Amino acid sequence: MFHIRPLQAADWPAVWAFMAPVFRAGETYAFDPAITEAEAHQVWVGTPLATLVAEDAQGQIIGTYYLKANQPGLGSHVCNCGYLVAESARGQGVAAALCEHSQQLAVAQGFRAMQFNLVVATNTGAVRLWQKLGFEIAGSLPGAFHHRRLGYVDAHVMYKSLV
């Protein structure tokens, strides 16, 4: 079992430890694979409205997500989230729990919808999970993601109304 709570400053080293390999792989996130720890911290913690973590029964950080407005001003009623799960915790329902938690937090913060701007089409597990959780593919962007192993692959914009 695991618990989801706001990220505390002392959690960051554990988050970065499983975040860095995901970003370095260049297969699921559009961040520069050479992103520095400071840059990643700004994107994941400094800019968003909220950053949360999942910890297991032993207190180990096994996942994280951020919540922010997808656009400023007249688009600020739609939120955006990013999720990461430690490799050792994958397949245990952590990503689904983080996504469900983020939707509840988004509603509590007054957001009316959630949008994922760039879901890499080859990340079939994520696409399948987001669809299972009620997200629809609003559109596909041909060759929009430069996958480090596969070259240019499609990406999806996924969307879910929260009202």
Residue frames as a rotation matrix with the C-alpha (Angstrom) as fourth column:
MET 1
0.579 0.816 0.000 0.00
0.816 -0.579 0.000 0.00
0.000 0.000 -1.000 0.00
PHE 2
-0.588 -0.772 0.243 1.08
0.774 -0.624 -0.109 3.58
0.235 0.124 0.964 -0.47
HIS 3
0.292 0.576 -0.764 0.18
0.753 -0.630 -0.187 7.09
-0.589 -0.521 -0.618 0.64
ILE 4
-0.054 -0.248 0.967 0.00
0.819 -0.565 -0.098 10.28
0.571 0.787 0.234 -1.47
ARG 5
0.524 0.135 -0.841 1.03
0.701 -0.630 0.336 13.56
-0.484 -0.765 -0.425 0.13
PRO 6
0.979 -0.203 -0.026 2.56
-0.189 -0.848 -0.495 16.95
0.079 0.490 -0.868 -0.77
LEU 7
0.393 -0.916 -0.080 6.22
0.619 0.328 -0.714 16.86
0.680 0.231 0.696 -1.68
GLN 8
0.923 -0.262 -0.281 8.56
0.095 -0.553 0.828 18.11
-0.373 -0.791 -0.486 1.04
ALA 9
0.599 -0.743 -0.300 12.00
-0.795 -0.507 -0.333 19.56
0.095 0.438 -0.894 0.30
ALA 10
-0.200 -0.723 0.661 13.67
-0.764 0.537 0.356 16.48
-0.613 -0.434 -0.660 1.79
ASP 11
0.465 0.476 0.746 11.84
0.068 0.821 -0.566 14.27
-0.883 0.314 0.350 -0.76
TRP 12
0.727 -0.058 -0.685 13.53
-0.632 -0.448 -0.633 15.79
-0.270 0.892 -0.362 -3.80
PRO 13
-0.366 -0.924 -0.106 16.70
-0.888 0.313 0.335 13.61
-0.277 0.217 -0.936 -3.85
ALA 14
-0.508 0.244 0.826 14.55
0.072 0.968 -0.241 10.45
-0.858 -0.063 -0.510 -3.93
VAL 15
0.647 0.760 -0.062 12.34
0.064 -0.134 -0.989 11.90
-0.760 0.636 -0.135 -6.67
TRP 16
0.435 -0.554 -0.710 15.34
-0.870 -0.462 -0.173 12.98
-0.232 0.693 -0.683 -8.74
ALA 17
-0.503 -0.691 0.519 16.86
-0.561 0.718 0.412 9.49
-0.657 -0.084 -0.749 -8.36
PHE 18
-0.299 0.420 0.857 14.02
0.561 0.804 -0.198 7.88
-0.772 0.422 -0.476 -10.35
MET 19
0.729 0.549 -0.410 13.21
0.051 -0.641 -0.766 10.95
-0.683 0.537 -0.495 -12.47
ALA 20
0.073 -0.803 -0.592 16.67
-0.723 -0.451 0.523 11.39
-0.687 0.390 -0.613 -13.98
PRO 21
-0.739 -0.396 0.545 16.82
0.037 0.784 0.620 7.97
-0.673 0.478 -0.564 -15.69
VAL 22
0.174 0.876 0.449 13.38
0.736 0.187 -0.651 8.51
-0.654 0.444 -0.613 -17.24
PHE 23
0.778 0.082 -0.622 14.35
-0.208 -0.901 -0.380 11.90
-0.592 0.425 -0.685 -18.64
ARG 24
-0.215 -0.959 -0.183 17.77
-0.636 -0.005 0.772 10.61
-0.742 0.282 -0.609 -19.77
ALA 25
-0.388 0.109 0.915 16.11
0.414 0.908 0.067 7.74
-0.824 0.405 -0.397 -21.69
GLY 26
-0.718 0.087 -0.691 14.28
-0.505 -0.748 0.431 10.18
-0.479 0.658 0.581 -23.96
GLU 27
-0.935 0.354 -0.012 11.35
0.273 0.742 0.612 7.85
0.225 0.569 -0.791 -24.56
THR 28
-0.161 0.952 -0.261 8.38
0.964 0.209 0.165 9.35
0.212 -0.225 -0.951 -22.71
TYR 29
0.514 0.297 -0.805 9.00
0.558 -0.828 0.050 12.99
-0.651 -0.475 -0.591 -21.77
ALA 30
0.758 -0.145 0.636 9.89
0.528 -0.437 -0.729 15.90
0.383 0.888 -0.254 -24.06
PHE 31
0.862 -0.497 -0.104 12.43
-0.280 -0.635 0.720 17.31
-0.424 -0.591 -0.686 -21.60
ASP 32
0.405 -0.828 -0.389 15.99
-0.728 -0.034 -0.685 17.53
0.553 0.560 -0.616 -22.86
PRO 33
0.774 -0.121 -0.622 17.69
0.310 0.929 0.205 14.27
0.553 -0.351 0.756 -21.84
ALA 34
-0.304 -0.947 -0.107 20.57
0.667 -0.131 -0.734 16.41
0.681 -0.294 0.671 -20.57
ILE 35
0.515 0.576 0.635 18.29
-0.073 -0.708 0.702 18.39
0.854 -0.408 -0.323 -18.24
THR 36
-0.649 -0.749 0.133 20.08
-0.156 -0.040 -0.987 19.38
0.744 -0.662 -0.091 -15.06
GLU 37
-0.469 0.451 -0.759 18.77
0.850 0.463 -0.250 18.59
0.239 -0.763 -0.601 -11.63
ALA 38
-0.734 0.161 -0.660 18.13
0.230 -0.855 -0.464 22.29
-0.639 -0.492 0.591 -10.98
GLU 39
-0.792 0.461 -0.400 16.18
-0.592 -0.419 0.689 22.65
0.149 0.782 0.605 -14.24
ALA 40
-0.511 0.607 -0.609 14.13
0.274 0.786 0.554 19.54
0.815 0.116 -0.568 -13.46
HIS 41
-0.591 0.266 -0.761 13.38
0.783 -0.040 -0.621 20.85
-0.196 -0.963 -0.185 -9.98
GLN 42
-0.832 0.273 -0.483 12.15
-0.265 -0.960 -0.086 24.14
-0.488 0.056 0.871 -11.41
VAL 43
-0.645 0.586 -0.490 9.87
-0.529 0.120 0.840 22.39
0.551 0.801 0.233 -13.91
TRP 44
-0.341 0.491 -0.801 8.53
0.375 0.853 0.363 19.76
0.862 -0.177 -0.475 -11.49
VAL 45
-0.121 0.211 -0.970 8.44
0.993 0.044 -0.114 21.70
0.018 -0.976 -0.215 -8.22
GLY 46
-0.771 -0.341 -0.538 9.12
0.437 -0.898 -0.058 25.40
-0.463 -0.280 0.841 -8.78
THR 47
-0.930 0.358 -0.084 6.55
-0.300 -0.605 0.738 26.18
0.213 0.711 0.670 -11.45
PRO 48
-0.459 0.822 -0.338 3.50
0.374 0.524 0.765 23.96
0.806 0.225 -0.547 -10.72
LEU 49
0.162 0.675 0.720 0.64
-0.614 -0.503 0.609 24.81
0.773 -0.540 0.333 -8.38
ALA 50
0.559 0.039 0.828 1.30
-0.744 0.464 0.481 21.59
-0.366 -0.885 0.289 -6.45
THR 51
-0.136 -0.591 -0.795 3.73
-0.639 0.665 -0.386 18.67
0.757 0.456 -0.468 -6.46
LEU 52
0.563 0.416 0.714 2.89
-0.813 0.436 0.387 15.46
-0.151 -0.798 0.584 -4.64
VAL 53
-0.554 -0.740 -0.381 4.59
-0.748 0.644 -0.162 12.16
0.365 0.195 -0.910 -3.93
ALA 54
0.746 0.614 -0.257 3.52
-0.442 0.746 0.498 8.60
0.497 -0.258 0.828 -3.29
GLU 55
-0.380 -0.855 0.353 5.36
-0.887 0.228 -0.403 6.75
0.264 -0.466 -0.845 -0.55
ASP 56
-0.054 0.309 -0.949 5.20
-0.092 0.945 0.313 3.08
0.994 0.104 -0.022 0.26
ALA 57
0.838 0.488 -0.244 4.56
0.144 0.233 0.962 1.52
0.526 -0.841 0.126 3.68
GLN 58
0.303 -0.817 -0.492 8.28
0.951 0.226 0.210 1.86
-0.060 -0.531 0.845 4.51
GLY 59
0.576 0.007 -0.817 8.27
0.228 -0.962 0.152 5.58
-0.785 -0.274 -0.556 3.69
GLN 60
-0.560 -0.775 0.291 10.14
0.476 -0.014 0.879 5.23
-0.678 0.631 0.377 0.38
ILE 61
0.003 0.507 -0.862 9.15
-0.567 -0.709 -0.419 7.71
-0.824 0.490 0.285 -2.33
ILE 62
-0.450 -0.112 0.886 7.85
0.420 0.849 0.321 5.63
-0.788 0.517 -0.335 -5.25
GLY 63
-0.137 0.425 0.895 6.03
0.970 -0.126 0.208 8.16
0.201 0.896 -0.395 -7.42
THR 64
-0.581 -0.049 -0.812 5.29
0.341 -0.921 -0.189 11.81
-0.739 -0.387 0.552 -7.99
TYR 65
-0.011 0.489 0.872 3.06
0.977 -0.181 0.115 14.16
0.214 0.853 -0.476 -9.92
TYR 66
-0.881 -0.146 -0.450 2.65
0.245 -0.954 -0.172 17.88
-0.404 -0.262 0.876 -10.48
LEU 67
0.147 0.950 0.275 -0.50
0.972 -0.088 -0.218 19.91
-0.183 0.299 -0.936 -11.12
LYS 68
-0.705 -0.323 -0.632 -0.55
0.220 -0.946 0.238 23.24
-0.675 0.029 0.738 -12.94
ALA 69
0.446 0.782 -0.435 -2.75
-0.212 -0.380 -0.900 25.29
-0.870 0.494 -0.003 -15.22
ASN 70
0.230 -0.321 0.919 -2.28
0.819 0.573 -0.005 24.13
-0.525 0.754 0.395 -18.80
GLN 71
-0.204 -0.220 0.954 -2.52
0.742 -0.670 0.004 27.70
0.638 0.709 0.300 -20.16
PRO 72
-0.883 -0.082 -0.462 -2.67
0.385 -0.690 -0.613 31.16
-0.268 -0.719 0.641 -18.58
GLY 73
-0.818 0.505 -0.274 -5.66
-0.533 -0.845 0.035 33.47
-0.214 0.175 0.961 -18.56
LEU 74
0.033 0.973 -0.228 -8.69
-0.991 0.003 -0.132 32.26
-0.128 0.230 0.965 -20.47
GLY 75
0.237 -0.001 -0.971 -7.32
-0.402 0.910 -0.100 28.71
0.884 0.414 0.215 -20.64
SER 76
-0.634 -0.661 0.401 -6.45
-0.588 0.076 -0.805 28.46
0.502 -0.747 -0.437 -16.97
HIS 77
0.186 0.773 0.607 -9.54
-0.955 0.288 -0.074 26.41
-0.232 -0.566 0.791 -16.11
VAL 78
0.905 -0.030 -0.425 -7.87
-0.143 0.918 -0.370 23.39
0.401 0.395 0.826 -17.76
CYS 79
0.528 -0.743 0.411 -5.02
-0.663 -0.059 0.746 21.79
-0.531 -0.667 -0.524 -15.83
ASN 80
0.496 -0.526 -0.690 -2.04
-0.442 0.532 -0.723 19.73
0.747 0.664 0.031 -16.83
CYS 81
0.727 -0.296 0.620 -0.19
-0.521 0.350 0.778 17.06
-0.448 -0.889 0.100 -14.88
GLY 82
0.113 -0.712 -0.693 2.97
-0.673 0.458 -0.581 15.03
0.731 0.532 -0.427 -15.21
TYR 83
0.838 0.237 0.491 3.49
-0.523 0.607 0.599 11.68
-0.156 -0.759 0.632 -13.50
LEU 84
-0.070 -0.855 -0.513 6.52
-0.672 0.421 -0.610 9.54
0.737 0.302 -0.604 -12.73
VAL 85
0.901 0.293 0.320 6.75
-0.433 0.637 0.637 6.20
-0.017 -0.713 0.701 -10.94
ALA 86
-0.061 -0.956 0.288 9.95
-0.891 0.182 0.416 4.60
-0.450 -0.231 -0.863 -9.70
GLU 87
-0.245 -0.089 -0.966 10.90
-0.764 0.630 0.136 1.59
0.596 0.771 -0.222 -11.80
SER 88
-0.963 -0.208 -0.172 10.73
-0.061 0.788 -0.613 -0.66
0.263 -0.580 -0.771 -8.72
ALA 89
-0.630 0.776 0.013 7.08
-0.062 -0.034 -0.998 0.32
-0.774 -0.630 0.069 -8.16
ARG 90
-0.543 0.433 -0.719 5.75
-0.839 -0.276 0.468 0.02
0.005 0.858 0.513 -11.71
GLY 91
-0.499 0.452 -0.740 2.82
-0.173 0.784 0.596 -2.29
0.849 0.426 -0.313 -12.31
GLN 92
-0.768 0.168 -0.618 1.48
0.626 0.398 -0.671 -1.81
0.133 -0.902 -0.411 -8.77
GLY 93
0.232 0.963 0.139 -1.23
0.923 -0.263 0.282 0.76
0.308 0.063 -0.949 -9.51
VAL 94
-0.265 -0.403 -0.876 0.81
0.722 -0.685 0.096 3.78
-0.639 -0.607 0.473 -8.44
ALA 95
-0.985 -0.130 0.114 0.33
0.172 -0.685 0.708 5.73
-0.013 0.717 0.697 -11.69
ALA 96
-0.287 0.953 0.098 -3.42
0.504 0.063 0.862 5.11
0.815 0.297 -0.498 -11.65
ALA 97
0.274 0.369 -0.888 -3.65
0.961 -0.137 0.240 6.23
-0.033 -0.919 -0.392 -8.03
LEU 98
-0.614 -0.555 -0.562 -1.60
0.512 -0.821 0.252 9.36
-0.601 -0.133 0.788 -8.75
CYS 99
-0.896 0.306 0.321 -3.82
0.167 -0.439 0.883 10.23
0.411 0.845 0.343 -11.70
GLU 100
0.065 0.967 -0.248 -7.02
0.708 0.131 0.694 9.67
0.703 -0.221 -0.676 -9.74
HIS 101
0.067 -0.133 -0.989 -5.63
0.909 -0.400 0.116 11.76
-0.411 -0.907 0.094 -6.86
SER 102
-0.870 -0.472 -0.142 -4.62
0.363 -0.809 0.463 14.53
-0.334 0.351 0.875 -9.26
GLN 103
-0.538 0.752 0.379 -8.13
0.366 -0.196 0.910 14.68
0.759 0.629 -0.170 -10.68
GLN 104
0.370 0.658 -0.656 -9.59
0.883 -0.031 0.468 15.09
0.288 -0.752 -0.593 -7.19
LEU 105
-0.230 -0.546 -0.805 -7.09
0.710 -0.660 0.245 17.81
-0.666 -0.515 0.540 -6.37
ALA 106
-0.925 -0.111 0.363 -7.79
0.359 -0.569 0.740 19.51
0.124 0.814 0.567 -9.71
VAL 107
-0.024 0.988 0.153 -11.52
0.597 -0.109 0.795 19.63
0.802 0.110 -0.587 -8.98
ALA 108
0.399 0.138 -0.906 -10.84
0.901 -0.243 0.360 20.98
-0.171 -0.960 -0.222 -5.49
GLN 109
-0.531 -0.689 -0.493 -8.67
0.521 -0.725 0.450 23.70
-0.668 -0.018 0.744 -7.07
GLY 110
0.150 0.741 -0.655 -11.49
-0.167 -0.634 -0.755 24.69
-0.974 0.223 0.028 -9.44
PHE 111
-0.793 -0.443 -0.418 -10.20
-0.489 0.053 0.871 23.17
-0.364 0.895 -0.258 -12.66
ARG 112
0.242 0.965 -0.099 -12.85
-0.756 0.124 -0.643 22.04
-0.608 0.230 0.760 -15.14
ALA 113
0.979 0.005 -0.204 -10.75
-0.145 0.718 -0.681 19.69
0.143 0.696 0.704 -17.27
MET 114
0.298 -0.925 0.234 -7.37
-0.239 0.165 0.957 18.00
-0.924 -0.341 -0.172 -17.49
GLN 115
0.954 -0.044 -0.298 -5.22
-0.294 0.077 -0.953 17.89
0.065 0.996 0.060 -20.62
PHE 116
0.288 -0.900 0.326 -2.07
0.277 0.404 0.872 15.93
-0.917 -0.161 0.366 -21.40
ASN 117
0.535 -0.037 -0.844 -0.25
-0.579 -0.744 -0.335 17.80
-0.615 0.668 -0.419 -24.14
LEU 118
0.108 -0.619 -0.778 2.20
-0.915 0.244 -0.321 15.19
0.389 0.746 -0.540 -25.38
VAL 119
0.390 0.041 0.920 1.53
-0.504 0.846 0.176 11.52
-0.771 -0.532 0.350 -24.66
VAL 120
-0.505 -0.685 -0.525 4.02
-0.825 0.206 0.525 9.58
-0.251 0.699 -0.669 -26.74
ALA 121
0.413 0.792 -0.449 2.08
-0.896 0.442 -0.044 7.10
0.163 0.421 0.892 -28.88
THR 122
-0.007 -0.491 -0.871 4.70
-0.253 0.843 -0.474 4.38
0.967 0.217 -0.130 -28.39
ASN 123
-0.916 -0.182 0.358 4.15
-0.378 0.090 -0.921 4.62
0.136 -0.979 -0.151 -24.62
THR 124
-0.389 0.828 -0.403 1.21
-0.174 0.364 0.915 2.26
0.904 0.427 0.003 -25.02
GLY 125
-0.428 0.209 -0.879 0.95
0.828 0.481 -0.288 1.48
0.363 -0.851 -0.379 -21.31
ALA 126
-0.835 0.100 -0.542 0.37
0.221 -0.840 -0.496 5.15
-0.505 -0.534 0.678 -20.49
VAL 127
-0.766 0.590 -0.256 -2.07
-0.560 -0.417 0.716 5.65
0.315 0.692 0.649 -23.37
ARG 128
-0.335 0.636 -0.695 -4.04
0.253 0.771 0.584 2.58
0.907 0.020 -0.420 -22.27
LEU 129
-0.545 0.093 -0.834 -4.06
0.839 0.038 -0.544 3.70
-0.019 -0.995 -0.099 -18.59
TRP 130
-0.905 0.210 -0.371 -5.18
-0.142 -0.969 -0.203 7.24
-0.402 -0.130 0.906 -19.37
GLN 131
-0.572 0.744 -0.345 -7.98
-0.485 0.032 0.874 5.89
0.661 0.668 0.343 -21.58
LYS 132
-0.352 0.412 -0.840 -9.03
0.631 0.768 0.112 3.49
0.691 -0.490 -0.530 -18.81
LEU 133
-0.570 0.061 -0.819 -9.22
0.727 -0.427 -0.538 6.52
-0.383 -0.902 0.199 -16.49
GLY 134
0.350 0.929 -0.117 -11.53
0.708 -0.344 -0.616 8.37
-0.613 0.133 -0.779 -18.88
PHE 135
-0.152 -0.464 -0.873 -9.16
-0.300 -0.820 0.488 10.41
-0.942 0.336 -0.015 -21.04
GLU 136
0.759 0.393 0.520 -9.83
0.400 0.349 -0.847 10.62
-0.514 0.851 0.108 -24.74
ILE 137
-0.472 -0.847 0.245 -7.35
0.715 -0.205 0.669 11.17
-0.516 0.491 0.702 -27.52
ALA 138
0.398 0.614 -0.682 -8.35
0.140 -0.775 -0.616 14.64
-0.907 0.150 -0.395 -28.70
GLY 139
0.895 -0.166 -0.414 -5.84
-0.444 -0.251 -0.860 14.52
0.039 0.954 -0.298 -31.53
SER 140
0.573 -0.771 0.277 -2.67
0.599 0.625 0.499 12.90
-0.558 -0.120 0.821 -32.73
LEU 141
0.709 -0.453 -0.540 0.40
-0.553 -0.833 -0.026 14.83
-0.439 0.317 -0.841 -33.81
PRO 142
0.948 -0.311 0.064 2.38
0.288 0.759 -0.584 13.01
0.133 0.572 0.809 -36.51
GLY 143
0.237 -0.971 0.043 6.08
0.718 0.144 -0.681 12.77
0.655 0.192 0.731 -35.70
ALA 144
0.662 0.140 0.736 5.76
-0.184 -0.922 0.341 15.27
0.726 -0.361 -0.585 -32.84
PHE 145
0.810 -0.401 0.428 8.10
-0.429 0.094 0.899 13.41
-0.401 -0.911 -0.096 -30.47
HIS 146
0.333 -0.788 -0.517 11.75
-0.668 0.190 -0.720 12.66
0.665 0.585 -0.463 -31.22
HIS 147
0.968 0.081 0.238 12.14
-0.218 0.738 0.638 9.31
-0.124 -0.669 0.732 -29.49
ARG 148
0.247 -0.969 0.008 15.79
-0.849 -0.213 0.484 8.59
-0.467 -0.126 -0.875 -28.69
ARG 149
-0.479 -0.433 0.764 15.63
-0.109 0.892 0.438 5.00
-0.871 0.126 -0.475 -30.00
LEU 150
-0.060 0.617 0.785 12.80
0.740 0.555 -0.380 5.02
-0.670 0.558 -0.490 -32.54
GLY 151
-0.853 -0.253 0.457 13.21
0.501 -0.644 0.578 8.42
0.148 0.722 0.676 -34.15
TYR 152
-0.812 0.579 0.076 10.20
-0.583 -0.812 -0.039 10.62
0.039 -0.076 0.996 -34.84
VAL 153
-0.752 0.625 -0.209 7.00
0.625 0.777 0.071 9.06
0.207 -0.077 -0.975 -33.48
ASP 154
-0.117 0.828 0.548 3.46
0.166 -0.528 0.833 10.31
0.979 0.189 -0.076 -33.04
ALA 155
-0.971 -0.040 -0.234 2.17
0.238 -0.149 -0.960 11.93
0.003 -0.988 0.155 -29.87
HIS 156
-0.134 0.989 0.054 -1.36
0.761 0.068 0.645 12.35
0.635 0.128 -0.762 -28.59
VAL 157
-0.780 0.195 0.595 -3.14
-0.490 -0.782 -0.386 15.22
0.390 -0.593 0.705 -26.90
MET 158
-0.475 0.618 -0.626 -5.42
0.621 0.740 0.260 13.61
0.624 -0.266 -0.735 -24.31
TYR 159
-0.729 0.344 0.592 -8.30
-0.462 -0.885 -0.055 15.33
0.505 -0.313 0.804 -22.53
LYS 160
-0.455 0.657 -0.601 -10.86
0.769 0.630 0.107 14.69
0.450 -0.414 -0.792 -19.82
SER 161
-0.075 0.549 0.832 -13.65
-0.299 -0.809 0.507 16.92
0.951 -0.210 0.225 -18.57
LEU 162
-0.867 -0.264 -0.422 -13.79
0.319 0.356 -0.878 17.09
0.382 -0.897 -0.224 -14.77
VAL 163
-0.735 0.677 0.048 -17.30
-0.550 -0.553 -0.625 18.59
-0.396 -0.486 0.779 -14.56
